Amino acid sequence: MLILSVRTLVLYLVIVGGLRLMGKRQLGELQPSELVVTILISNLATLPIEETSVPLLGGVGPILLLVCFEVVISWISLKSRRARRLISGQPVTVVQHGKIVEDRLRDLRFSLDDLMEELRQNGIFDIRDVEFAVVETNGKLSVYQRYGARPITPDMLGMECPKNECPPPTMVISDGELLKGSLAACGLQPKWLEKQLHRHGLTVEEVFLMVCDRNAAYFLLPKEKTGKKAVDKK
């Protein structure tokens, strides 16, 4: 049992290291070549775990070989547009000027149900609101809405950016732990935090979440066991 645990831990560390080496996109939306490598790695990793008679290097070696191969392919794709198209394909426009291009949908084996599902995931429930829609190389749908259906932005209304606009709020406390450097990012001192917590009768350990911006506006959410309400200080 101990040997099996050690072999599993070694393979786990190798796979995690390999995926990190291949890049963060490997952990999210996969290209076809990346998906194939991920599936192969998972299959190779199960052999030394299930069969203790298989040498550990018999699983680690091929995994590292696949990782190196994927890194090389990624480098080639980065340098060559032709290679990138050959390996990953290219985006395909399936809605153009508000009209569904049926031939391209059939070429992609993309049904109308698939198209409508992807539109809903983009927050669009009416096909008439779509000006362009593109199926990306990872299978996701990118949508460009017609002008009348787009969300209103400050630019459309001619509004200027406020001079005192702050960067996004910074998380200061997470589940009872003060995050290092968070107060400095807000331009605040520890004494300020102590004062605010004392005002609400709380300690750092009793706070589930606290976010703050450079204007010292903050949102404070105590842990449920304290029985206290959230504080939104603007």
N, C-alpha and C positions, 0 to 999 in steps of 0.2 A: 504493500500500500504506500509506503514511504517512497519507494522508487517511482511508482506511478505519479505520485504528487510532484516529485522533483521534476520528472520529465514534462509534466503538464505545465509547471511554472516556467521552465526553460523555454518551451515552445511559445508560451504566452508572451514572455518578454521579447523573444525574437520577432514575433508577429507585430506586436505593438511598435517596436523599434523600426520594423520594415515599413509599416504604414506611415509612421511619422516621417521616415526618409522619403517616401513617395509624395508627400505633401498633404496639406490640409484638405484639398479638394477630394482626395481619395476617401476621406471620412464623410463627405457629404454627397454631392451630386456626381455620379460616376460617368465617365466616358465609357464606350463599349470595351476598349482594351483594358481599362482599369477594372471594370466589372469582371472580366474574364480572369484577370490576375487575382482578384480578391477571392473568387470562387475556387480557383486552383489552390491557393494558399490554404483556404479552410479545409479542402479535401486532403491535402498533404499533411496538415497538422494532425488530422484524426488518426492517421496510420500508426505513428509511434505511441500515441496515447492508448489506442485500443489493443495494439499488438506489442507487448513488451519485448518480443523476440526481435522486432525491427530495431536496428541501432538508432540511437537518438540523432546521430549525424545524418542518417538516412532521411530524416524529416527536415532537419535544419538546413542541410546543404541545398536541396531543391528550392526551399523557401527563399533563401538568400539569393539563389540564382535568378528566381523570378523577380525579386525586388530589384536586383541590379539591371535585369533586362528592361523592366518598366521604367527605371530611371534613365536608361539610355534612350528608350523610345520617346520618353517625354522630352529629353534634350534635343533629339532629332526633330520632333514636332515643333519645338520652340524655334528652331533655326530655319526650318523649311516649311513654307506655306503649302507646297504640294504634298509633302509627307503628312502634314496635319490634316489635309482633306482626305488623303488616302486612309489614314488610321481612324480618324474621328468623324469623317463625313463633313457635311456643311449644313448650315441652317436652311430650312425650306419654308417659304411663305405659303400658308394655307388659306389665309383670308387676305385679299388684296382689294383696296378701295371699297371695303364693305361687302365684297362678294366672295363666297366660299369657292376655292379652286378645287373642284372635285377630283380631277386627275391626280393632283399631288397628294390628296388625302388617300386615294387608292394606292398610290406608289408607296406611301409610308405605312399602309395597312392601318390607317387611323380612321376609326369609325366616327359618325356624328356624335354618338354617345361619348366617345373619348374626348372629342373636341369640346362638347358642352361641359363635361366634367372639369376639363382644364380651365375653361372660361370661368366657371363658378369658383374655382380655387383662386382665380385672380380677382374675385369680387364682382364678376360681370354675369348677369343672368339673362341678358337680352342680346342676341347676336347682332341686332341692329346698332348696338353701341360700339361695335368693333370696326375700326378703319383698316388696321393691319394685324395679322397674327402670324407668328413665326415659330415653327417647331425647331428648337435648338438641338445641338448635337447630342445633348444628354437626355433628350426626350421631353424636356419641359417646354411649355408654351409661353412665349413672350407676347404681350398684347399692347397694341397702341390704340387707344380709344379715339373715336371721332370727337371733334372739338366740342360739340354740344353736350357730350356725356362725360367730359373730364371733370374731376373735382376742381372746385374753385381754389385758386392760389392767391397769395398776396400780390404777385406780379399782375395777375389778371385784373385785380381791383385797384391797381396803381398805388398800393400801400408801400411805404418805405420801411426798411428794417429799423426797429427801435435802437437808439444809440446805446442803451444800457442792456441790450440783449446778452444773456449769459450763455456759456457753453452748457451742454446737457448736465443735469444733476449728477453728482458723484455719490456712490454708495459709501456711507461712512461706517455704519454698523451692520453686520450680517450675522444673524442668529446669535446674538450676545457677544460678538467679537468685534473689537475696534480694528478696522482695516488700516494697515500701515500706509502712511502717506496720503490718506484720504482728506484729512483736515487741511493739510498743506495745499492740496489741489484746489480746495475751496477758498484758500487764503485766510483760513481761520486758525485759532490757537486752541490747545486742549482746554484752557480755562473757559472758553466760550461753550464748549461742549458740556463741561461740568455744570455750568450755570443753567443751560437749557434742561439737562436731565434732572437737576435739583428742583427746578421750577415745576416739573411734572411728577416729582417724587419717584424717580426711576434711577436705576444703575445701568451701566453698560450691559451687564449680564441679563437684565430684564427686558432688553430691547430686541425684538425680532428683526426689525428692519428700520434703517434710518438713511434717507438720502438728503443731500443738501447741495445748493449751488453757491456761486460766488457772491450773491446778494444776501447770503445767510438765510434764505428761505429754505425751509426744510419740511419733510414729511417723516413722521415718527410713528412706528407701529409697535406697540408693546406686545410681549408674549401673552398668550391667552390666559395663562395662570395668574397674571397680575390683575386681571379683571378690569383693566383700564382701556379707554378708547384711544383710537388713533388721533394724532395731532397733525393738522395741515397748516403750517405757519408760513404765510406768504408775505 
